[in-house]
Amino acid sequence: MRWNKKWMALTIASALAAGSLAGCGGKGETNESGEEITELTWYQVGDSQNDDQTVLDKVN
């Protein structure tokens, strides 16, 4: 019984380690000057506000 718990713990730890390293590496998309482009996703709860476009213009 004790061997099964150790095996399961090792398997779970290996899966977590592999999953955490899966996002590392690989260069993203770059622009003309070689700088990496970052794309942000914005979620807004509720209805849009009156000045949404003004805010987005300043952010961009």
Secondary structure, DSSP 8 states (H G I E B T S, - for coil): -HHHHHHHHHHHHHHHHHHHHTTS-----B-TTS-B---------SS--TTHHHHHHHH-
